[in-house]
Amino acid sequence: MRELIAIPEHPVKILLVDDLKDNLLALDGLLQRDGLEIFKARSGTEALDLMLVHEFAVALIDVQMPEMSGFELAEYMRGANQTKNIPIIFVTATAKRQSFSFKGYESGAVDFLLKPLDGHAVKSKVNIFVQLYLSKKEQKDLLIQLTLTQAKLEQAVAVRDEFMSIASHELKTPLTSLALQAQLRRRNLKKGDPACFTPDRLAKMFDTDEKQVARITHLIDDMLDISRISSGKLSLNLEQFDLGNAVMELMEQSSEQFRLAGCQVDTEIEEFIFGEWDRVRIEQVVTNLLTNAMRYGSGKSISVEVKSFQNRACISVKDHGRGIDPEHQDRIFQRFERVITQNGASGLGLGLYIARQILEAHHGTIQVQSELGRGSTFVVELPQKYSKSLLEKEAVSIQGRSSIHLQ
């Protein structure tokens, strides 16, 4: 009955060592099968050279060879770290001489085969060592995988702990403000002082509350996005839209924030920049860049450009603030990395990290060009599916937009 042997994914290497070519050919023909790669050496020196290059599951070594005997070769093998663990099967014609066996085991041999060779015995012994080799390799690979998994888990726990620490701190700030405002209003109500609740004061209270609630909502949205990104569940709802028109709408919605920040905004936006993207996510990216430009732009002018070239759409947002140190320019796209302003760091430090993940999901990119004292320019590139010429043929009516200035 034929023995069924599983074929490994990668060939297992076996070394045959004998000074006689006919013996090597006979063993090679006997052992040749799928899943095995057989190497042959006609001297101990040639065998050692092969062992320094290849990893062998077992070596079949003839005992009686000129220049270097099989036992001498085994001693050399056991003296080197790279070869000392290779199992050895000695092939010998001297069945009666116990000194050979004893010397062989002293040299580290694991088994003997007696000439004339029994084909079934040879294949059985070799198969045993092949299976042992595969088992050890599987255990080694599993250990490596477990070690990597453990390292990833430890890193994930560290990131989670850092995230929770930063998130709890950032959430406490607006919540504390809301709690203090509530206590103050309750105290004024008990006093019955109507001057504390005039229409102007109430309007300011509501405005403050809305800002704190918006801040909390933004923090929660960032946390949800990080959760989706970490679990690979950041989905995109693609639709065809004009990128320039979307950016202009965002600029108009942010006009009051620009005014309060003291920033003049210059925009230059091309027509017919259509593509298939997730509008909500792209607007999220642009909003983040505009917010950063206001926050770190030191009240100076901001330039926004939207253009297309070589089937790619490009958005650039330039401020004239303090700039970013070259050493920190790669780090700002990582989780929890925040640019330090004169007022200190704020936020979770997730905005640019989330922006990069969103853009990479679109097969796009984001880069920063910055010099200390000369401001920063963030450049976003997105692949376009629809060309300008095609849209013009379809008579898509888009109102021209260029050189628009917001004060």
FENGIRA-V275494 format. One record per run of one state. SS is the DSSP state (helix for helix, strand for strand, loop for the rest). FROM is the first residue (numbers start at 1). TO is the last residue. If there is no record, write none. Layout:
BEGIN
[[SS;FROM;TO] [SS;FROM;TO]]
END
This chain:
BEGIN
[[loop;1;11] [strand;12;17] [loop;18;20] [helix;21;31] [loop;32;35] [strand;36;41] [loop;42;43] [helix;44;51] [loop;52;57] [strand;58;62] [loop;63;69] [helix;70;78] [loop;79;86] [strand;87;92] [loop;93;97] [helix;98;106] [loop;107;110] [strand;111;114] [loop;115;118] [helix;119;191] [loop;192;193] [helix;194;197] [loop;198;198] [helix;199;230] [loop;231;237] [strand;238;242] [helix;243;253] [loop;254;254] [helix;255;261] [loop;262;264] [strand;265;269] [loop;270;273] [strand;274;278] [helix;279;296] [loop;297;301] [strand;302;309] [loop;310;311] [strand;312;318] [loop;319;325] [helix;326;328] [loop;329;330] [helix;331;333] [loop;334;350] [helix;351;361] [loop;362;364] [strand;365;370] [loop;371;375] [strand;376;383] [loop;384;387] [helix;388;393] [loop;394;403] [strand;404;406] [loop;407;407]]
END
